Amino acid sequence: MLKPEEVNDFRMNRYMEPKWQSSALLTIDMQEDFARREGAAYIEGTRNIIPKVQQLVQFYRSKEWPIIHVVRLYKKDGSNVDLCRRKSVEEGNPIVSPGSDGAELINELKPDDSVELDADILLNMKAQKLNDGERVLYKPRWGAFYHTRLNKLLNQMNISTVVIAGCNYPNCPRTTVYEASERDYRVVLVNDAVSGLYPRGEEELRNI
């Protein structure tokens, strides 16, 4: 996210410099329906970032640092769906429908191919444990902190820094950045591991 000439100034700010040893990686909405062209709601550019997000996940696993995959699940009756997509879901568009293949975390990010999301756990606002250092949370709206247990979970792990990657910058990653910032987390957005990022958006982020 930062230009090379900005790095020194950034690192001199002791309040903003990332603390990697107490960081957690947040992947946002990296699900089959959003990340594949054949998905029910493909987000342009998301398939292109898969290798970069996968590299981040593998790195965090190698360090045994926490990873939290944040996902959406839309009930078929539309009752928990954002207003902007509710009509489409009510009319039968099966976007990230609980239990569907399209709702699954993409295979590239799973600890192994046998892992499946448990919609009952997630829709009850609980964290699904994938392994000792990896969890999945369901978010009902754009931001990963909104009506979720994310802040509580991060506090329990003594996390100071959140590293954000995923889909799709104008909506969910951007909202999550603002939510993290207002909770005084040190925030890193990995620009080549986020779909939909544009120059004005990068400039806005530098300003916060």
C-alpha positions in Angstrom: 0.0 0.0 0.0 2.8 2.4 0.8 5.2 3.8 -1.8 8.9 3.1 -1.1 9.6 6.8 -0.3 6.9 6.7 2.4 8.1 3.6 4.2 10.7 5.4 6.4 8.2 8.0 7.6 5.6 5.3 8.3 8.1 3.3 10.4 9.1 6.3 12.4 5.5 6.5 13.7 5.5 4.2 16.7 1.7 4.3 16.8 1.1 3.0 13.3 4.1 0.7 12.6 2.8 -2.9 12.3 3.7 -5.3 15.1 4.0 -8.5 13.2 4.5 -10.8 16.2 1.0 -9.7 17.5 -0.7 -9.5 14.1 -3.6 -11.5 12.6 -4.4 -12.0 9.0 -8.0 -11.3 8.0 -9.2 -12.8 4.7 -12.4 -11.2 3.5 -15.1 -13.0 1.5 -12.8 -15.3 -0.4 -15.6 -17.7 -1.3 -16.4 -19.6 -4.4 -19.3 -17.5 -5.5 -17.3 -14.3 -5.4 -13.9 -15.6 -6.5 -14.8 -17.8 -9.6 -16.2 -16.6 -12.9 -18.8 -19.3 -12.7 -19.9 -18.2 -9.2 -23.3 -16.7 -8.5 -21.9 -13.3 -7.8 -18.4 -13.1 -9.2 -16.5 -10.0 -8.3 -14.2 -8.8 -11.2 -10.5 -9.3 -10.4 -11.0 -11.5 -7.4 -9.7 -14.7 -9.1 -6.5 -12.8 -10.0 -5.6 -12.1 -6.3 -6.0 -15.8 -5.2 -2.3 -16.6 -5.5 -1.3 -13.6 -3.4 -3.9 -14.3 -0.7 -2.8 -17.9 -0.7 0.8 -16.8 -0.2 -0.2 -14.7 2.8 -2.2 -17.6 4.3 0.8 -19.9 3.9 3.2 -17.4 5.4 1.0 -16.9 8.5 0.6 -20.7 8.9 4.4 -21.1 8.7 4.8 -18.5 11.4 1.9 -20.0 13.4 0.3 -16.5 13.5 -3.5 -16.3 13.7 -5.7 -16.3 10.6 -9.4 -15.4 10.5 -11.4 -16.0 7.4 -14.5 -13.7 7.3 -17.3 -14.9 5.1 -20.9 -14.1 4.0 -23.8 -16.5 4.1 -27.2 -15.5 2.6 -30.2 -17.4 3.7 -32.5 -18.4 0.8 -35.4 -16.4 2.2 -33.3 -13.3 2.1 -33.9 -12.5 5.8 -30.3 -11.8 6.6 -29.3 -10.3 3.2 -28.2 -6.7 2.6 -30.9 -4.6 1.0 -28.9 -4.2 -2.2 -28.9 -8.0 -2.8 -32.1 -9.0 -1.0 -34.4 -8.8 -4.0 -32.0 -11.0 -6.1 -31.8 -13.6 -3.4 -35.5 -13.7 -2.8 -36.0 -14.2 -6.5 -33.9 -17.3 -6.4 -30.3 -16.2 -7.0 -28.3 -18.6 -4.7 -25.5 -16.3 -3.6 -23.3 -17.9 -0.9 -26.3 -20.0 0.2 -25.5 -21.8 3.5 -24.3 -25.4 2.7 -23.7 -24.7 -1.0 -20.5 -25.1 -2.9 -20.6 -21.4 -3.7 -20.5 -20.4 -0.1 -17.4 -22.4 0.6 -14.0 -20.9 1.3 -11.9 -21.3 -1.8 -9.9 -24.5 -1.7 -6.6 -22.6 -2.1 -7.1 -21.1 1.4 -8.3 -24.2 3.2 -5.9 -26.1 5.5 -6.9 -29.2 3.6 -9.6 -30.2 1.0 -11.8 -31.9 3.6 -12.6 -28.7 5.4 -16.2 -27.4 5.0 -17.9 -24.4 6.5 -20.4 -25.2 9.2 -23.3 -22.8 8.5 -25.1 -23.7 11.8 -22.0 -22.6 13.9 -21.4 -19.5 11.8 -24.9 -18.2 11.6 -25.1 -18.5 15.3 -22.3 -15.9 15.4 -19.7 -18.4 16.7 -16.2 -18.9 15.4 -15.6 -22.2 13.5 -12.2 -23.6 14.3 -10.3 -25.0 11.4 -7.1 -25.7 13.3 -5.2 -24.3 16.3 -4.4 -20.9 14.6 -7.2 -20.6 12.1 -10.9 -19.6 12.5 -13.9 -18.6 10.3 -16.4 -16.0 11.2 -19.7 -15.0 9.5 -20.3 -11.3 9.1 -23.9 -10.1 8.4 -22.8 -6.9 6.6 -19.8 -5.3 4.9 -17.5 -4.8 7.9 -15.8 -7.7 9.6 -16.4 -6.1 13.0 -20.1 -5.3 12.6 -22.2 -7.6 14.9 -19.5 -10.2 15.0 -17.1 -11.6 17.7 -14.0 -10.4 15.8 -13.0 -7.7 18.2 -13.4 -10.0 21.2 -11.5 -12.7 19.5 -8.6 -10.4 18.6 -8.5 -9.0 22.1 -8.3 -12.6 23.6 -5.3 -13.2 21.4 -3.7 -9.9 22.3 -3.6 -8.8 18.6 -2.4 -5.3 17.9 -2.2 -5.4 14.1 -4.6 -6.6 11.5 -3.5 -7.5 8.0 -6.4 -7.4 5.5 -6.7 -9.1 2.2 -9.6 -10.3 0.0 -12.7 -9.2 -1.9 -13.8 -6.5 -2.8 -12.1 -3.2 -1.8 -14.9 -0.7 -2.3 -17.2 -2.6 0.0 -16.0 -5.1 2.6 -12.2 -4.6 2.9 -12.6 -0.8 3.0 -15.3 -1.0 5.7 -13.2 -3.4 7.7 -10.2 -1.0 7.5 -12.3 1.8 8.9 -13.7 -0.4 11.7 -10.3 -1.6 12.6 -8.9 1.9 12.6 -11.6 3.3 14.9 -10.8 0.5 17.4 -7.1 1.5 17.4 -5.7 -1.5 15.6 -2.6 -1.0 13.5 -3.9 -1.7 10.0 -2.1 -3.1 6.9 -4.0 -3.5 3.6 -2.1 -5.8 1.2 -2.8 -3.9 -2.1 -1.9 -6.8 -4.5 -4.1 -9.2 -2.4 -7.3 -7.1 -2.6 -9.6 -7.0 -5.5 -11.2 -3.8 -6.7 -8.6 -1.4 -5.3 -8.1 1.8 -7.2 -5.7 4.8 -6.9 -8.1 7.2 -5.1 -8.9 4.4 -2.6 -5.2 3.9 -1.9 -4.8 7.7 -1.3 -7.7 7.7 1.1 -6.2 4.9 3.0 -2.9 6.7 3.4 -4.8 9.6 4.9 -6.1 7.4 7.7 
